[in-house]
């Protein structure tokens, strides 16, 4: 789920080809308006897009018509970033209070992300690895992270995003929770293999009512 879709508090973006029925169910679960587009002709929207309620940052591969598809459903700030590394969904963990980004991103890129999302952006890792967005899911109420996150990494995320960080798995024990969850503070969409205890952890940790 998290590799193919992305959402903020108000907008959900799904790849082309998703049925109208699934679009409606996604919208109802998350309380968002939805739009359908690929990014650079690729269906892995969740890997290529990061953002919050203030803005979205997109891979430089995004085509004008794809950007317009997003803008036509929301007045959210959309920024295309010319960076060699472009899987921003896997490289940035953000909510409406802050963002933690892959330390390999340049200072200029971090400044652009900060301007686009309207929040402080700092560099950080999980498991000592740079693709922080691939190891955790964030909302305005909490963060669910890889079970082996280090304490100092956890503290940094809590300080920047200003929400508690807990650990867990998804889809029957997969520790890379981003892959199996799309969430905001109103709801979550998870993979069909998620277990009862995992669903309880998602609901509790991400503050979903």
Secondary structure, 3 states (H helix, E strand, C coil): CCCCCEECCCEEEECCCCCHHHHHHHHHHHCCEEEECCECCECCHHHHEEECCCEEEEECCCCHHHHHHHHCCCCCEEEEECCCCCCHHHHEEECCCCEEECCCCCHHHHHHHHHHHCCCEEECCECCECCHHHCEEECCCCEEECCCCCHHHHHHHHHHHCCCEEECCECCCECCHHHHEEEECCEEEECCCCCHHHHHHHHHHCCCC
